[in-house]
Amino acid sequence: MAPFAVKVIRAAFGLAEHVAPRLAGRIAFEMFCRTADPEKMTPGEARAVERATGFMAEARHHRIPMAGGCLAVHEFRPLDGRPNGSTVLVVHGWRSRTEFMKRVVEAFRDAGFRVISVDLPGHGQSTGRRLTLVDGVKAMRLANEWFGPFSAVAGHSFGGAVAANAVAGSIGGVPPLEAARLVLIAAPSSLPAIFQNFFRLLGLGPRAQAAMADRIGRIAGRPLEQFDGTSQLAGISVPTLVLHAPDDREVPGFHADSYAEAGAHVVLHWAPGLGHRRILSDQAVLATALDFVAGQTVPVH
């Protein structure tokens, strides 16, 4: 967002704080949920999609009706025709899509897993221009109804937060997603922390913040402050692997530490120097994820 645009928006929210805080909270929430136009990619994103053309041609593509449109789901089967009988669900992050998860999908597929990769609402080949945590969790539940059960769920960035909340059953009225293992890659653990950064960016005042938090609570079925990874993972016994780079500038390392505090069933594996996106294509990281999903012991470091 351009500096001038930020100044204008901050000034508008500053005024709204005094005259219409509930309206300001509602508008801010819709701004947060708005997704980028998938047809308007950066040059780097366009190149990544182009490089994945052959990869995507190997998949079976499904369009599943869901509220407000269709969910695109891509099914990748082991190339050697000798599946191990297990299925892994892969979930991408914000402003991402299945093509950007190519290395992750290939690693599991080449190890004999059937891989189901969803394009979250407002992303990739799915319809819409809006995504909330609730939408993401419901998309995972829908994928489970069609393609589950899953031996493991692997999510990157916002997709990791979606996966953690789906397995933990954090969304009111949505049953927990059953999975034998959970892999969180560069995933944020604290939604309150994410929203605090958003509040600061927009210059949102306390009354508008409270209105937005109230709206989130009504949609999600529980207060915003309850969406933290420590308590969510502490309430379940699903073995969880947290993969994170200490130099990640988009999702700071304290999010990984928070997940790790949930209990002995959570293993934290640091991947120095890989940032937020390079971690998805690192062979050592992918090998660690495969070992974990296969039930092998993964060292903590």
N, C-alpha and C positions, 0 to 999 in steps of 0.2 A: 504494500500500500504506500503510495507516494506521501512524502512528508506534509505537503499542503493539504491533501485529502484528510490525513490524520488530524491536522489542526482544525479543519472545518468540522469533522465528526465530533471531536472532543468538545468543541465549542457548543455544538448542538446538544450533546448529551449533558453538558454542564447546565444549559438552560432548562432542559427537560427534567433534570433532577429536582427542580423547584416547582415546576408547573404540571408535570405529568410523569411522575416516576414509574408508574405501572406500565404506561405506554413505552417509556424508554427501555424498561426491562424486557418487554415483549419484542421490541425492534432489535435490541442487542442480541437476544436469543436467536432470532431468525438470521441475523448476520453471522452468528457463530455457526449455524447449521448449514448455511449456504455453501454448496460445493462448486468447484470450478467447472466450466463447460468442458466436457471430455473431448470435444472436437477442436478446442483451442489449446493445443499442447505447446509447450516450449520446444525449441529445436532439439534439445537433449531428450525430452520425453518422446518426441516423434521418432527420433533415431532408435530409441529403445524398443518402441512398438514395431518399427520396421524390422529390426534384428530378430524379433520374436515371431515373425510371420510363420516360418516353418514349424516352430515349436507349437504355436496355436493350432496349426493345421493338423497336428497329431491328436488333438483332443476331440471329444464328443461334446457338443455345445447344447445346452439346455436353457430354455427361457421359461421360468416358472412364475405364474401370476402371484402377485402379492399386493397388499394395499397400496394403491396409488400407481401401479405399473407392473413391471416385470423384473425379476431377479435373474441375471445371467450367471449360470453355473457351468464350469468347464471341468470335464471329467477326463483324467489322464490315466491310461492303463499301462501296466508294465510292458515295455517293448519286447521283452524276450518271451512273452506269453506264459511266464511261470510266476503268477502272482503268489504272494505269501498269504493271501486271504484276509489281509487287513487293509483298512482305509484310513487315510489321514486327511483332515480338513485343513486347508491353508487359507488364511485371511490376511489381505493386504492392509496397508495403512491409508491415512488421509492423502488425497490427491495421488492415488496410486491405482493399480489395477493388476490383473493376473499376469500380464506380460512382464511387469516389474518384479514378480516373484519367480521368474523363470528358473533361476538356479536352485531355489528351495524346492520347487515342484520337481525338477529333474532329479535332485538328490534322493528324494523319497521314492519317486517312480522307478529310478534305476536300481533301488534296493528291493524292489518287488512289491511296493505298496501301490494300491489304487489311490490316486490323489484327486480330491475334490477341491477346486478353487472357486471361490465366489467373488464376483465383482459386487462390492457393496453398493447399496442404493446411491445414485448420483455419481457413480464411478464406472469406468470401463464401458462395457456393453449393457449394463443395467440402466434402467430409465430413472428419470428424476434429476433434480438439482438440489437435493436436500438430504442430509444424513444426520441422525442423532444416534447416541449410544443405544437407545431403545430399538431404533430401526435396524441397527447392526445385529443386535442380539436376536431379534425376530427373524432376520435373514438367515442366521446360523441355525435356528430352530427349524426353519423351512428346509434348509439343506439337509438337516438330520432326518427329517421326515421322508425325504426322497432318496437319500443316499447313505444314511447311517446304518448301523452304529459306527462310531469312529474309535479307532485305537488311540488316536492322538489328534489334538488340535494345535496348530502352530500359527501364531499371529505376530505380525510385525507392526510396531508403532501403535497407532490407534486401533488397528486390527487386533493387537495383543490385548489392549484394554477391553475390547469387545469380547474376545475369547475368554478372558478371565471372568468378566461379569456374566457371560453365558453359562460357564461351568459352575460358577458360584451361585447362580440363581438370584442375582441381585435385582432384577427388574420385576416389579410387582405384577403378578398375573401371568408370568412366563416361567414355566417349569425349568429347573436346571438342565443343562445339556450334559448328557452322560459321555464321558471320555475317559479312557484309561490313563492317558498322559496329557500334559499340557506344556507347550513350549512357548515362551514369551520372548520375543526378540525386539530389543530396543523399545520396550512398551512402557507407557506412562502408567503409574500406579495410583496417582492421586488426581481425581477430577477436580476437587476443590482447588488444588494448586494450579491446574491448567486454567480454570476459570478466573482465578485471581490475576494471572498474567493477562488474560483477555480484558478484565476489568481495568487494569492499569493502562493497557494500550488505548482503550476507548475513553479513559478518564471518567468511568462510570462512578457516580456517587453512591453512598450507602443505601439510599432509599431505592434507587434503580437496581442495585445489586441484590437487595432483598427481594424485590419483585421478580427478578430473573431467577434467583434461587428457588423461590416459591413455585414458579412455573416449571422448573426442572423437576422439583419434587413431585408435583402433580402428575407430570408425564411419566416419570420413572417409578412412581409408587413408593418412594422413600426419600428422606431428606438428602440434599446434596452432600452434606458432611459425612454421610455414611459410605460414600463411594471412595474408599481407600483400600489399596491392595493388601495391606497388612491384615486387616480384619476380614476381608473377603476370602483370602486364601487360608487364613487361620480357621475358618469355618468349614473347610472341606479337607478331605484326605487325599485328593488327587495328586500324585507325584508331579512336581512342576520343575521345569528347567528354565532359568532366567539367563538369557544371553544379552550382554550389554557392553558397550564400549565406554570406558571412563571419559573419553574425549567427545562423546556425543553432545553436540551443541543444541539439538532440538529437544531431546529428552534427557535431562541431566541425570547423572548416576544415582542421585538420591532416590529416584523412583525404583531402581533395581534393589537398592538396599532395603527399601520399604517392603518389597515383595519377600525378600530373604528373611525378614523378621517374623514372617508368618508361622514358621515352624521347621522342623527337621525334614519335612517332606518337600521342602523347596530348596533346590540347589542353584546357587549363583555362580555363573562362570563368566569372568571378565574377558573381554576381547579388545585389548589395547590397540589404539591406532586405527580402528576401523570405522569410527564415526557412526552416523545414523543409517547410512545406506550401503556402504561398502561391506558392512557386516553380513549382508544378505548373499554375497557371492564368495565369501571366504571359505576355502575348502576345509580348514581346520574347524571352523565354527559349524559347518554343515555336518562334518563327521561326528562332532560332539552331539549334535541334535539327533542324528541317526542312532548313535550308541544309546542315548537316553531312551528314545522311543522303543528301541529293541530290548530294553530292560537291563542294559549293562550299566555298571557303576561309572558315574562321571565325576572326576575329581573337582573339588571346590577350589577355584582360584580366579 
